[in-house]
Amino acid sequence: MTDKTMRTRPKVIVTRKLPDSIETRMAELFDVQLNLADKPMDQAALEDAARHADVLVPTVTDNINADVIKAGKNSLKLIANFGAGVNHIDVAAARGANITITNTPGVLTEDTADLAMALLLSVPRRIFEGEKILRAGDWSGWAPTFLMGHRIQGKRLGIIGMGRIGQAIAKRAKAFNIAVHYHKRNRLPVEIEGELEATYWDNLDEMLSRMDFVSVNCPLTEETHHLLGRERLKRLQPHAVLINTARGEIIDENALADLIEVGRIAGAGLDVFEEEPTINPKLLELENVVLLPHMGSATVEARVAMGEKVLINIRAFLDGHKSPDRVLPF
């Protein structure tokens, strides 16, 4: 790092508890401030961290807004995000303050795709409903019409956003003999489409009206906020199931709950929510909705790999090299 104001051992502040092996390595390399209690930082704490850090390591739960960026104007050089999405960071403000941003893409792909498929299986087969009945002691034995769901083989899956995770889901769906369809701003190369046996739809509304399952896998941007609003959700078939492992704000949760309640949509599997960690009470009342606590990348392997990417990005930046996962500058 050529900046003369940078300390010999740069100050790195981590906002949440990370895997022990990652924290230990950070302590060896940097003057690190860890959050061993794992208590989320409020706005004042984030601003104070930015004010004193050379490098800030936030997560998706941290609102790194313009005020946080402003607080770090005299010290903060790098925001090394622990996570792939950066919608919780004011990228424009960081650009104006000449602060570099990095993320951790790729390493959570397979785990998130696994969870999406688990949700896709759980909702139509009513797995969580059955588990609740069993634990409550309300099961009186096998019966021909008890908890009948629907098979997934031979159905159609529409994937919204066909990046790494979307393609990983497509590969899994193909193994279950599910026909893969997708909508994406830029169409995939023909060879990838052929490998996935995926059908492209330029018009999202037309795709939605023909699918049995829909999986949301696009990033959250101004354009995708409430991409699935009430009118668009109405295009889903009554037997359709909606899966979301991307970001909660992409779906209008109130509209989704209303449509499921009246039978216009069969159900949903959600790992993300609009107002995390607060869950829409309408969703909590629905039996045919599976709700998970944002655990798409919650494997030991993924979280350690994310931490290792953070370390690599910080070290490359401090050595004056281009960080491999740089989001900003573009």
QUIRA-V489579 format. One record per backbone hydrogen bond with DSSP energy under -1.0 kcal/mol. NH is the residue of the N-H (numbers start at 1). CO is the residue of the C=O. If there is no record, write none. Layout:
nh=NH co=CO
nh=NH co=CO
This chain:
nh=6 co=3
nh=12 co=31
nh=13 co=55
nh=14 co=33
nh=15 co=57
nh=23 co=19
nh=24 co=20
nh=25 co=21
nh=26 co=22
nh=27 co=23
nh=28 co=24
nh=29 co=25
nh=30 co=26
nh=31 co=10
nh=32 co=30
nh=33 co=12
nh=38 co=35
nh=46 co=42
nh=47 co=43
nh=48 co=44
nh=49 co=45
nh=50 co=46
nh=51 co=47
nh=52 co=48
nh=53 co=49
nh=54 co=11
nh=55 co=11
nh=56 co=78
nh=57 co=13
nh=62 co=59
nh=64 co=62
nh=64 co=88
nh=65 co=63
nh=69 co=65
nh=70 co=66
nh=71 co=67
nh=72 co=68
nh=73 co=70
nh=75 co=72
nh=76 co=72
nh=77 co=54
nh=78 co=54
nh=79 co=100
nh=80 co=56
nh=81 co=79
nh=81 co=102
nh=82 co=58
nh=83 co=81
nh=89 co=86
nh=90 co=64
nh=91 co=89
nh=94 co=90
nh=95 co=91
nh=96 co=92
nh=97 co=93
nh=98 co=95
nh=99 co=94
nh=100 co=77
nh=101 co=328
nh=102 co=79
nh=103 co=325
nh=104 co=83
nh=109 co=106
nh=112 co=108
nh=113 co=109
nh=114 co=110
nh=115 co=111
nh=116 co=112
nh=117 co=113
nh=118 co=114
nh=119 co=115
nh=120 co=116
nh=121 co=117
nh=122 co=118
nh=123 co=119
nh=125 co=121
nh=126 co=123
nh=127 co=122
nh=130 co=126
nh=131 co=127
nh=132 co=128
nh=133 co=129
nh=134 co=130
nh=135 co=131
nh=136 co=132
nh=137 co=134
nh=138 co=133
nh=146 co=143
nh=150 co=124
nh=154 co=177
nh=155 co=152
nh=157 co=179
nh=158 co=213
nh=159 co=181
nh=160 co=215
nh=161 co=183
nh=167 co=163
nh=168 co=164
nh=169 co=165
nh=170 co=166
nh=171 co=167
nh=172 co=168
nh=173 co=169
nh=174 co=170
nh=175 co=171
nh=177 co=174
nh=178 co=173
nh=179 co=155
nh=181 co=157
nh=182 co=199
nh=183 co=159
nh=193 co=189
nh=194 co=190
nh=195 co=191
nh=196 co=192
nh=197 co=193
nh=198 co=193
nh=199 co=180
nh=201 co=182
nh=207 co=203
nh=208 co=204
nh=209 co=205
nh=210 co=207
nh=212 co=156
nh=213 co=156
nh=214 co=241
nh=215 co=158
nh=216 co=243
nh=217 co=160
nh=225 co=221
nh=226 co=249
nh=227 co=224
nh=228 co=250
nh=233 co=229
nh=234 co=230
nh=235 co=232
nh=236 co=233
nh=240 co=237
nh=241 co=212
nh=242 co=267
nh=243 co=214
nh=244 co=269
nh=245 co=216
nh=250 co=247
nh=251 co=248
nh=252 co=228
nh=253 co=251
nh=256 co=252
nh=257 co=253
nh=258 co=254
nh=259 co=255
nh=260 co=256
nh=261 co=257
nh=262 co=258
nh=263 co=260
nh=264 co=259
nh=265 co=259
nh=266 co=240
nh=267 co=240
nh=268 co=288
nh=269 co=242
nh=270 co=290
nh=271 co=244
nh=278 co=275
nh=283 co=280
nh=284 co=280
nh=286 co=283
nh=290 co=268
nh=292 co=270
nh=294 co=271
nh=294 co=292
nh=298 co=295
nh=299 co=297
nh=303 co=299
nh=304 co=300
nh=305 co=301
nh=306 co=302
nh=307 co=303
nh=308 co=304
nh=309 co=305
nh=310 co=306
nh=311 co=307
nh=312 co=308
nh=313 co=309
nh=314 co=310
nh=315 co=311
nh=316 co=312
nh=317 co=313
nh=318 co=314
nh=319 co=315
nh=320 co=317
nh=321 co=316
nh=326 co=323
nh=327 co=101
nh=328 co=101
